[in-house]
């Protein structure tokens, strides 16, 4: 019988050479630091007519999480913009929250440039780079967060400031109270999934072991739409795995049919269902029936029951659990979770197009 690498802390550390697991283990500390840092935010703009979070990848997911968390409170439209160009409606009544951990993301700098041209209200969150340089040059307010963290692990610093900004702007409430519960719960999640714990007692390791070489599909609903998306991204970058995410009830209007008669093909996939004891009855019924259909199709299924009381605690504790699973899956696949060689190659190749230089030239002229 093959020995399980996840049952040996030294094996995990050997593959995880840059210590991605430590960002999971110390999640509570990072969120606490992010909450403290975000208190520096000052709001001087009037109430916006609409809000855009401009960012990519690990910097944009904070906007998606905020959008889901705030949808029962926020009375103005919010959109996450993952493109070079802002939507046509962006104008002086639009608040553009520019989110780039590195400060050098090409698409985000382009969106920042357009926001300036359209005289939008702008607030930047970044660790440095060109974004902070030009925010200073243009007199745009910003929050500078700690540098040196892999962007996907910097989620606390890219998400919490959005929450705090919106609360200080009077657009949402309850942020600090929910953050207190969240930080306490994250300490619990980290202890339950620590490196030294054997797989049989560790939920994240158990899920990673069973996913094995399959491509994970994550299904969310409600506020867990963006949580499912975050899972997918972490499987891509940490586990170097193909993955996808979908949302109920939309799943039941198309995707569920895709599993009909797939037979042998289903063994290449595994499904993670994000479940909440407080699911609306209509959603609970849909997920239960859909789960039966997928199990009959031969899919490997996992239920992940969320913990916590407040929406924020539920969301972020589930996010961190997904982070743990993705790192342990990387170890199962004998890869270091931190390097993203394909993205590095892509950025290097794109640098030859001259697009970034044109954006920088435009920013210099303003």
N, C-alpha and C positions, 0 to 999 in steps of 0.2 A: 504493500500500500504506500502510495506516494506521501511523503511528509508534507504537512501544511506549512508553508512559509509564514503565514500570518500568526502562527503560534510561537514564533521566535522574534522577540523584540530586536535582536541584533541583525536579523535578516531584513526586517522592515527598514531599519536605519541604514543598512548597507545599500539598499536600492534607493531609498529616499535621501540621497546624498546632500541635497540642499535644504532638507528639513521642512518640506511642505506640511507634514503631519503636525509640526509644532504650531502652525497657524490655526489648525483645528483645535489642538489641545489648549491653546491660549486665547480662544475666541472671546471669552468673557472679558479678558483683560483688554483686548483690542477694541471691543465695543465700548468699554468704559472710557478708554482713552479718547476714542472718537467723540463720545458724548461730551467729555470735558473740553476738548478742542473746539467743538462746534459752538460752545457758549460765546466764543469770540465774534460770532456772526452778528452783524448789525444790518437792519433792513431800513432802507431809505426810500424805496420805491412805493408808489401808490398801489392799490389793489389791481392786479392785472385782469385783462379780459380773458386771457388764455395763457397756458403755460406749456413750454417746450423744454424737455430735457434732451440736450444734444450730447451724444456720446456713442462709443462703440464698445462691444465686448463686455469685459469686466467692469468698465466704467459706466456702461449704459444699463446694466441689470439693476443697479440701484434705483434708477428711474422707473423701471418696470415694477419693482417691489413697492416703491412709494405709490405708484398709480393704483395698484391693487389694494394696498393698505388703506389708502385715503378715499376710495371710491364711494364710501357711505358718508363722508364728511365734506369733501372738496366740492365747492359749488361752481368752480370754473373748469372748463375743459383742459385736459392735460394729454400731451402726446410725447412719446419718446422718439426722437429723430436719429436714426442710424444711417445718415446719408451725408453727402457733401453739401447738399442744398436744403435750406429750410422750406417748409410749405409756404404756399403763396400768401396765406393769411397773416403771416408773421409781420408785425408792425410795431409802432411805438407803444401800443397797449399790451404787447406780448412780453411776458417774462421768460427769458431764455436762460436756463441753468446749464452752463457749459461744464461738462464733466469729462475730464481726461486725466487719468492718474499720471501718466508720463508727462503730459503737457505738450506732447509732440505728435499726437494722433492726427494724421493728415485730414481725415474727413471732419473731425471735430474742429480743427483750426479753420477749415473752410466754412463751417457753420457759424463759428464765432465771427469771421470776417463778414458774412452776410448779415448777422445780427447787428453788427456795428453800422453797416451801410443802411439798414432799414430802421435804425434808431430804436431798436428794441431795448427793453430793460434787461440788463445782463448781470449775472453773478457767476463767477468761475470757481470751480473746486479742482485743485490739481496739486501735485507734489513739486511742480516746477516746470522746466522746459520752456518752450516758446509761448505757451499759453499764459503763464505767470509773467513772463517778460513783457508781453504786449498788453496784458491787463494793467500792469503798472504804467506802461507808456500811454495808454489810452484813458487812464483814470477810472478803470472798471473795478468795482469791488470784487474781492476774491478771498477765499480761504485756502491757505497753503497747508497741505497735510504732509506727514512724514514720508520721506523717499526711501528707496531701497527695498521695497516689498514687491513681489510678483503682483501685477495688476489684479489678477483674479483673487488673490489673498487680501487685497486692500479694500474689499467690499465694505468693511465697517466705516472706513474713512470716506468712501464715496457715497454711501447710503445715509448714514446718520446725519450728516450736514443738511441733506435735503429735507429730512424730517424736521430738524431744528429750525431751518430757515422758514419753512412753511408755518410752523407754530408761532415763531416770532412775528411773522407777517399777519397773524390772525386768521389764517386760512384753514387750519386744523387745530385740534387740541388733544391733550392726553399723551403727548409724546414721552415726556420724562417719566411719568408713572409707568407706562408700558415698557420703557427701556429698563427700569429697575427690575421688573419681573424677568425680562429677557436675559439680563446679565446673570441673575441668580440661576435661571434655568440652563443657561449655556455651561455654567460650571458643572451642573449635574450631567448634562449630555457628554461633556468631555470625560468625566470620570467613568461613565458607563461604557465608553468606547476607547479607553486608553490603550496604548501600545502593548503594555505588559499583560493585558487580559486575554485569556484564551478565547479562541473563536466561538466555542460553544456558549460562552457567557457574554459575547460582544455582538450586538445586533449588526453594526456596520461591517464587521469582519464576516459575519455569517452571510449577509447579502452579497458582499463582494465575492466570497468563495463560490456561491451558487450561480452568480452571473457568469463567472468563468470567461469563456471566449464568446459568449453571446453578445449581441448588440442590445443594450438596454433601451426600453421605451418607457417614458415617464408620463403618467396621466395625472393631471391635477384638475381642480375645479375651484371656482370662486377666487378667494385670495391666494390660492395655491397655483394659479396660472403661472405667475412669474417664478414661483419656487420650482415648479417642474422645468421651466426654461433654464434656471440656474443649474439644476441637476444635469441637464443635457450638456451645458457648456463645460461643467466640471468633468464629466465623463470624457468629453472631447479632449480637453487640455491636460488634465491630470492623468487619466487612464489611457490616453491615446486611442480612444475607442469611438467607433461610429455610434451615434445615439440620436434619439429624436424625442420630442415631447408633443403632447396634445392635451386638449381641455374638454371636459364634460360641461354641458351636454352635447357640444358639437361632435364629439366622437361618435355619438349614436346616429348621426345623420350622414355619415360617409365612411369613416375609418373602420367601423365594426364590420362592414361588409367585406373589407379587404382581407379579413382572416378566413372567409368562407373557403373551405376545401383546400387550404394551403398545405395541409398535411406535413410532409417532411420539411418544408420550408420554415415552419414555425420553430423548429429546434435551433434556429440561428438567432432567435430573439428571446428576450426576457422582459417582463413587464413589472414596473413598480407603480402601485396604486397609492397615492397620497390620500389617506382617509382621516376624517375628523368626526369625532362623536357628535358634534353639533351640526352635521350636514343637514341641509333642508331635506324634508321627506322626499320631495320630488327628485332631488339629485341622488339621495341615498339609494332609492329604488333603481334608478338608471344604472348606477355603478354596480350594484349587486347583480343585476341581470346581465350587464355587459361582462362582468367578471366570469359568470357561468359560461357565457358564449365563448370567451377567449380560452377558458380552461378546456372546454370541449374541443377547441381547435388544436390544443396541444401546446399552448404557450406556458412557459414557466412564469408563475405569478408570485409577487411579493406584496403584502400589505404593509404600509408604513403608517402607523397610527401617530398622529401629531400629539405633542405634549404642550401644556401651557393653558392659560386662561384667556389672556388678552390676544387680539389678533397679531400684534407684533411679536409677542413671545412665541406664538404658534408658528408663525412664518419663519423667524430667524433660527429657532431651534431645529426646525426641519431642514433649513438651508445648511446649517453646520453639520447635521447628521449626513446629508448628502455629500458634503465635502469629505467627511471621514470615509464614506463608502468609496468615493472616487480615488482617494489615495491608496486605500487598501486594495482596490482593484488593480491599480498600477503595479503594486507589489506582486499580486497574483500573476500579472502578465510580465513580470521581470523587467519593468521599465522604471526609470526615474521620473516621478511626476512633474518636476519643475521645468525642465527645458521644453521649449516649443519650437523645435527646429524648423518646421514647415512655415510657421508664421515669420520667423526670423529671415528665412530665405525669401519669402514673399515680399517682406518689407524692403529687403536689400534690392530685389529685382525692380520693385516699383520706384525706388529712388532714382532709377535711371530715366523715368518718364519726364521728370522736371515739373510735375504737378505741384509738389510741395514748394518748390522754389517760387512758382507763380503766386501761390497763396501768401508766402512770406513777403514777397515783393509788394503785394497789395496792402498787407498790414503795415508795412513800412511807410507807405504813402499817406496813411490815415493820421 
